[in-house]
Amino acid sequence: MIDSADDIVQDARLRAEICIVGGGPAGITLAMELARLGKSILLLESGDLAPADDVQSLNEGEVADEALHSPPDKYRPRCLGGGTAIWGGRCAPFDPIDFEARPWMDHSGWPIGFRDIEQYYPAANALCEAGEYEYDARLAVSGGMRPLLRGFTPSHFDINRIERFSCPTNFGARYRTRLQTEPNIRVLIRATVTRLRASRDGARIEGLDLQNRNGIGFTVSADQVVLAMGGMEIPRLLLTSDDVHARGIGNANDLVGRFYMSHIAGTVGSLQVNGPRDTVWHGYDVAADGTYCRRRIALRPEVQARLGIGNVVFRLHHPRITDPRHRTGPLSAIYLAQSFISYEYAKRLVSDTPPTLSTRVRHGVNAATDPFSTVRFLAHWLRHRTLAERKFPSIIIRPRTNLFSLDFHGEQVPNPDSRITLGAKTDRFGNRQVRVDWRYTGLDIETVARSFELLRADLAERRTATLTLAANEPDIETVVRRDGAYGGHHIGTARMGASAATGVVDPNGKVFGVNNLFIAGSAVFPTSSQANPTLTIVATALRLAGHLGRISRPVSRVGIVEDLLATG
């Protein structure tokens, strides 16, 4: 069932077998899988069924360098479904090398291996509605996917690696009926956890303090508690809960909030492809189940090890929208319509160049002189994106010349000085807001720069294309600073470790020193990989559900200690 905490009476006490805090992909996956295993679940979600401004303000905070990182209330919808409410749907598994302790990368290595997660990827793929768990371009589509660049066989990269796309699936909307009808799950929306209450010896969580939208306070106690609120909100709650643990729960070694990673990502370069236009296929192929699939240019693991750099992928991309010299009507139409594009997408598409009258005029000329392409693009977008249930994943526009740019999506190495802490300002419940101090390292820049040069050399050796930095890109670090931290990927702030000296949680996601507190989601990832985190968030949530299912005692339903709901 789904209830509202607005109906809770003051000082009510709820009792649960397993209490999950956070209704995003990790929390919803956990709830559904644990219910399937016969466990009784109370799922607490601070937001409503859909995003709302009044509760979204709870995500506000400060950023140390606003040029490098978005405000904390962006990319984090506080509602049932969490980040999947604005998710683009990109799915790709982590690579085996991501789990390894790499001598050239400090603080790398997971206490579990790729095989420990791989077994959960097929089920995660199904929950994300990304089709079959197959990420090889030669097998994902009948007869194989079309080549990205005809005849191109690079020495340093694998071009048979792909990404698959979810609908994109909003977990809150897609699984709402299941949450509503599942007898072992009770969802309580508009229920904000303000503090965790530890036992006197600090070894257990005895209760959770909550408030509803009207400021009515109540408590929850549970045999097991799971925090699944995302990589910013989890450290905030742990650090706020300092009544018994003076430095915050799980923070005896000052690791909570540290190692904050996103991805080093953006658009770079000028890629002039040789040969006719049909030399290039930078769009999507469609699998038999309707899933959109796309090739990537992935740096081989042996090259990463030989050069001592991180993991990275490239994608072929249209020219920078902001530069009217592309002479492509649809791109200019997008530039002119940027005020109608959501923040999350406009930031990547057009925000690096403030619009001027001169550039507007030149883009207007492009749109006027290439009207048929613009109309075709708009018709395609309306049919296959706006009105489609499984949406066309992104803007794919073939430029009027064979001139492209490159999207890059690189691993950010773990850095203890990149961190989430508590700021000076407080929210309406009196809790301190987050302060984001996101930092990149020299190895992050080197990963992208060395990989860019390797790709340039591979393309030149085979006379496939000419790759250079664009005129306004003096070096890779300038590009990284221009694009900054990648949006909604909040990783590593409660990292998994072999011991309390190296992590906040153990290999099963349990907070060191607290016997009934677990953490789910990308906050526990020790490294960020090249891949978007959602698929691995769901896979690790399934793994955690199996562990909790084994250690939890069966209970018939969510218990009630006192009156929970007002009777009117």
N, C-alpha and C positions, 0 to 999 in steps of 0.2 A: 504494500500500500504506500501511497505518497500523502503525507500530512504536512501541514504548515505549523511551524513553531509559533506563529502569531496566535495560535489557539492554546498555547501552553499557559498554565497558571503559574504565578510567582512561586518560586522555591520548590517547584515540582522536581521529583527525582525519577529518572529513567534508569532501567537496568537492562543490560544487553549481554549476550554471550560474546559477540565480536562487534565492536564499534569501529566504523570506518569514517574518518573525517576527510571529506572532499569528494565531490561527485563528478570528477573528470574521468578520463579513460581508465586510469589506474583504479580509482575507487569503484566505478561501475563494473569493471571487469572482475575485481575481487569479490564484490557483492554477489554477482550472478554465479561465479564459479563456486564460491563457498556455499551458496544456497543449493546448488546442484549436489554438493557433497553432504547436504543435510544439516548445515549449520544455520544458526539464527543470527541475522544481521540487522544492525541499526546503522543506516548510512546518513550522515549529517552533511548537509550542503548549506553553506552560508547564503548563497544566492537563491534566486527564484527559478522557475522553469525556463526563463529566458533572461537575457541581460537586462538590468535596470540600473539607472544612474545612481539611485540612492545607495544601493549596496556596492556598486562599482567603486565608489569613493573610498571604500575601505582598503583598496589596493594602492592608494596614492602613497607617494614617498619622495625621496630625493635621490639625485644621481650626482656622483662626484664629477663626472665629465659628460655634460649633456651632448657634446658633439659625438661621443662614442656610443652612447646607449640611450634607448628610448625611455620615456617616463615609465615608472613601475606599474602604472594602471593600464598601460597599453599591452596588447597581446595576451592579457590574462582575464578573460570574461569570467566573472564570479557568478556562475549559474550552473544548473544541472547540465552536464556535458563538458564543462570546463573549457580548456583550450580547443577542443574539437568543434566548438560553436563557430570558430573562425578559421579552422584548419583548412589548409589547401589540399590535404589528402595524400601527400607524397609518402610512400612506404618503401623502405629498403632495410635489410638486416645489417647489423654490425658485421665486421669482418673478423676472422680468427685472430689476426695480428692486434686488433684493438684490445683484446683481453690479456695480451702478453706483457710481461715486465720487460720493457725495452731499455737496454743500458744507456742509450743516447737520450732518453726522455725521463727526467726526474718524476717521481711519484706515479709512474705508469704501472700497469698491472692490476688485474682484478684477482680477488681470492677465489674466484670460480673461473671456469674456462668456457670457451665458445660452445662446446658440446652441452654444457649445463643449460644453456639458453636455447640452443638450436632446436631442441626437441619441442619447444613451445611455440616456435615461429609459425608452423602451419595453422594452429588454432588461432594465434594472434592475427594472422593474415585474414582468416575467415571473419573474426570479430570486426576487423577494420574494413571488411568488405572490399578487399583488394585482390580478390580472385585467388587463383592457385598459388601455392608457395613455390614459385619457379622464377629465378632471377637471372637466368641465362638467356640472352637474346636468341640463341640458336634453338631453344626449346620452348620459349614462352608463347610463341605464335606458330601456328601450323606453317611449316615450310621455312621457318626462321624469319626474324625481323629484317626489314630493309637496312642496308648499310648506311652508316652515318655519313661517311665520305668514301665514295666508291674507290676501291683499290688501295685504301689506306691501311697499312698494317704496322702500327708503331712498335718500336722496340721497348719502350718504357711503360706503356699503358695497356690496359685491357679494355677493349671497346665492345666486349660482349656482355658486360655487366649492365643491368637495367634497373630502373625504378618503376614501381607499379603505383597506380593511383586509386585511392578509395573514392567513394561517390562525389565528394567527401562526406564521410559518415559523422554526423553529430551524435555522439553516444547518448546524450540526454534525450534527443528526439527519437532516435532509432530504437532505443531500448526502454523507452518510458512505459510502454504497455507491459513489458515483461517485469519491470520494477513494480508497477502498480498491482499486478495480479499474482506475483510470486508470494506465497504465504509465509515464507521464511525471511522475507526482506521487508523492512520498514524504512522508508525514506522520509527524512524530516528536512524540508527546505526552510529557508529563512532562519537557519539556526547557526549562529556564529560562535565558534569555540574561542573563548578569550584567554583561557589559561588551562594548563594541565596541572593537576594536584598530585604530587608524589607522596608516598608513604614517608613516615618519619626517617626511616633508614634509606630512603631514596630508591629502593629496589623495585618498587611497583608504582604504577599509576592507579591511584585509588579513585580518581574522579576527574571529570572534565567540567569546567564552568562554561556556561553558554548564555547568550542573550539573543532574544528575537529582535525584530525590527523596531518594536515598541519599547525596547529597553527592559523587558521582563526577563529576570534571571532564573535559570534552572540548572540542574546538574545531571550528568550521566555517569554511571559506573559500568564497567565491563570487565570480563575475564581477560580479553585481549583488545588492545587499542592499536589501530593502524592509521598513521598520518599519510594522506594521499592528496595533499593540497598544492603540490607544485614546488619547484625549486627555490622560490622566493618566500612563500608563506610558511613552509616547514621550518626553515631556520628562524624565522621571525617568532613563531610560536614556541619553539624550543628555548630560544634566548629569553623570551618574555617570562617563561615559567621558571623563575629563579627563587621560589620560596625555600625549597630544600636544597636544590643544586644551585649553589651561589652564582655560578657562571652560566647557568642555564642547563637544562636537561641534555645529557649526552655531550656536554662541552667541557669535561674535565681537562682535556688536552687541547682546548682552544681550536677545535677543528670545525665546529658548527659554523656554517656560513662561508668557510674558506673554500678555495679551489673552485670558485664560481666560473663555469665555462658556458659559452654559447657555441657559435661556430664562426670561423673566419670566412666570411662569404661576401660575395658581391659580383659585379660585372666588370670585366677588364679587357683591354686590348682591342686591336683591330685585326680581323682575320679575313684576308682576301683569298677566296678559294679559286684555284685554277680550274679551267674547263667549263663546260656548259652548266646550266642551272640544275639539270637533273643529276649532276655529280653529288649533290647534297640532299640528304633527307634529315632534317632536324626536328621533325614532328613526331607524332605518336603512331604506333601500331596498336591494333585492337585485338586482344586475345579472344578466344572462342566464347568466353563467359562475359564479354563486353568490357573487360578491364582495359583501361588505357595503359600502355607500356612505352617506355622511352629509353633509348640507349644513353649511357654515360661514358666518359673517358676517365678510367680509374687508374690511379698510380699503382703499379704492381708492388706487392709487399716486399719482394726481394730488393726492389729499388729503394724503398723506404729504409730498409735495413742497411743497405750499402752506403747510402748518403747520410744516414742519421737524421731523417726528417719525419714529419707526421704523415697522416693519411689525408688524401685529397681527391676530389673528383672535379671534372669539368663537364659543362654541357654547352652545346652550340646554341647561341642566342642571337636574336636580332640586334641590329646596331643600337647604340644608345639612343633612346627616344628623344632625349633633350637636344640632340644635335640635328638640326634641320637638313644637314647635308646628305642625310640618307635618302631624301627625295621620295619617301614612301608615305602615301596618303593615310593609311590606317594608323601608322605610328604617330604622325602629326595630329590626327584626330584625337588620339589618346592623350597626347600632350595638352591639347587645348581643353580637354574635358577633365583635367586632373583634379579640379575642385570637387568633382562628383565621385571620385574614387576614394574608397575607405583608406584611413591612415595606414593600415598595415601593408596595403599594396602600393599606395602612392609613394611611400617612403623609398621603396626599392625601384619603382618605375621612373619617377620623374623628379624627386625632391632635391637632387644634388645641384641643380641649376635653377636659381630663382627666375621666374618668367619676366621677360622684358617686352616692351612694345615691339622691338625689332625682331626678336625670336618668335613672338606670336604671329607677326605678319608673315615671316618666312614659313612657319608651319601652316599658316592659312593657305599660302600659295601651294604647298605640297598637297594639302587636302583637296584644293580646287582642281589641280592638274592631274590628280590620280583618283578621280571620283569613283570609278567602277570598282577598284580594289577596296576602297573604303566601304562601299555599299555591300560588297561580298563579305567583307570581314564582319560588318555589323549584323548581316543576316545569319551568318554562321554562328556568331556569338549568341544571338537571341535564341536560335534553335537548339544549339548543342551545349550552351552554358546556362543561360537564364532559365529556359523552360525545361531542360532535361533533368531527369532524376539522377542519372550518372553524368556528371558535368564534365565538359571538356576542361582539362586541368589548368591550362595557362594560355597566355597569348603566344601564338605561333604565327608569325608573319614572315613570308618569304620576301626579302628585300629585292628591290628592282635590279640591284646588282648582286653579285655573289659576295657581298661584304657583310660580315657578321662580327659579333663580339663573343666573349666567353663568359658564362657563369662559372664561378668557382665556389666550392663548398668544402672547406678544409677543417680538419681536426684542430681544436684549440687545446694546447697542452695544459696539464694541471699546473696551476700557479697559486700557491698559498696566499699571495698578496692580492689576488683577485677575489673579492668577497662581498657577501651580504652581511650587513650589521644593522643595528637599531639606530634610527635617526633621532633627532631632537623633538620633532613634532609628534603629536598623538592623534589617534582616530577618535571617533565619537564614543567609543567604549573605554577610552583612556589608555589604550595600548600604543606604544611607540611604533611609528611607521618604519618601513625599511629604508635603509640607505644602501645604494648600489655603487660599488666601486669596481667596475669591470676593467680589467687590464689584459693586454696582450703581451706576448714575449717576442724576443728575437727569433726563437725557433718557429713561432707561428708565421712570421713574415718569411723566414727562410723556406718553410714548407711550400708556400705559394710561389715564391720567386723561383726556387730551383725547379719546381714542377712546370712552371710556365716556360722556362728556358728549355727544359727537356722536350716539351711538346712542340715548341718552336723548331727545335733541331729535328725532331722526327718528321714534322710536316715539310721542312725544307729538304731533308734527305730524299724524300720520296716525291718531291716537287708537287705535293698536293695543294699547298697553300702557303701564303706568307703571313706570319704572325708577328705583330709588333705591339708595343704599348701605344695607346692612343695619344694624340697630341697634347692633351691636358693631363697626362699620366706620367710624371717624371720618374716614378718608381713604384714598386708594389706597396710599400708602406703607405704612400699617399692614397692609394686605392683603398687599402684596408681602413685607414682613418676616415675616408670619405663615406664608406658604407657602414662601418662600425659593427657592433654586436648584432648577430642575426636574431632579431625579433623575439619569438616566443620560446626559444630553446634555453631553458634554465636548468643547468646541469651541475652536479657534483657537490652541492652545498651540504650534503649529509652523507658523505661518501662511504662506500663499503670497504672494509679492510679486514685483514687477517687478525688484527688485534686492535685494542683501543688506542694504541700508539699511532696507528695508521688510518683509522677510520672511525666514523660515528656509529655505523651499524656493522654487524657481523655478516658472513656470507648468506644467512637466511633473512637478512633485513631487520634483525632485532637490534635495538639500541644497546650498546655495551653498557652493562651495569643496571639496566632496567628490564626486568624479566618479562613484562607483558606489553612492551611498547615496540611497534614495528613501523618501518617507513617504506612506502611504495613510490615508484615513479623515478624520474630521471635525477632527482636529488641524490640518489644512492650510486649513480654511475661514477666510477673512478676516472674514466676517460670518456671523451665525447664522440669518438669515431668521426668518419666523414658523413655518416648517415643522419637524416632527421630522426629524432628520438622516439616518435609515437609508437611505431611498431615494436620497438624493444621495450618501451614502457609497458605495453600490453603483455608482451611475452614474459617479462619479469614479474608482472602482477599475477599471471597464471602460475608461475613457479611459487610465488609467495603463498597463493591460495592453497596449493598442495601441501606446503609445510604447515600452514595454520590448520588445515583440515586434519592433519595427523596429530597435532598436539592439543587440539581443542576437544573438550568433552561435549557430547550432544545435548542440546537443549531444545525443547519443542517450539519455543517462540520467544520474541522479545518480551522480557518481563517488565512488570510495572510495580514499583514500590509504593507510590502514592498516586493520587489523581494526576493524570497527565494532561488531559484536555479539559478546557472549560466546558461546562455543561450548559452554559447560557443562563 
